[in-house]
Amino acid sequence: MLETPEERIRLLKAGISSKTIETLYIIYNNFKVVRSPVLCDLKPKL
């Protein structure tokens, strides 16, 4: 599932968020996440 960029583009155009597509890609391709990425938001929130 989601093997080609065209499949991912169709999902984006259908309104599915990139984060959801990434999660689906990890689940359906049996990837194992061994460490959570460190994410930093450098923009100040007003």
C-alpha positions as CSV (number, residue, x, y, z in Angstrom):
1,M,0.0,0.0,0.0
2,L,1.1,3.5,-0.8
3,E,4.1,2.2,-2.8
4,T,4.1,4.9,-5.5
5,P,4.1,8.7,-5.1
6,E,0.9,8.8,-7.3
7,E,-1.0,6.9,-4.6
8,R,0.1,9.3,-1.9
9,I,-0.7,12.3,-4.1
10,R,-4.3,11.0,-4.7
11,L,-4.8,10.8,-0.9
12,L,-3.5,14.3,-0.4
13,K,-5.8,15.6,-3.1
14,A,-8.7,13.7,-1.4
15,G,-8.0,15.8,1.7
16,I,-6.1,13.3,3.9
17,S,-3.3,14.9,5.9
18,S,0.3,14.0,5.2
19,K,0.7,12.9,8.9
20,T,-2.2,10.4,8.4
21,I,-0.6,9.1,5.1
22,E,2.7,8.7,6.9
23,T,1.1,6.7,9.7
24,L,-0.8,4.5,7.2
25,Y,2.5,3.9,5.3
26,I,4.2,2.8,8.5
27,I,1.4,0.5,9.5
28,Y,0.6,-1.1,6.2
29,N,4.3,-1.7,5.3
30,N,5.1,-3.3,8.7
31,F,7.7,-0.8,9.7
32,K,8.8,-0.7,13.3
33,V,9.4,2.7,14.9
34,V,12.3,2.1,17.3
35,R,12.6,5.7,18.5
36,S,10.2,8.6,18.4
37,P,11.6,11.5,16.5
38,V,12.4,14.7,18.3
39,L,10.2,17.4,16.8
40,C,10.8,21.1,17.6
41,D,8.5,23.9,16.7
42,L,10.8,27.0,16.5
43,K,8.0,29.4,15.7
44,P,6.7,31.4,18.7
45,K,3.0,30.9,19.4
46,L,1.2,34.2,19.9
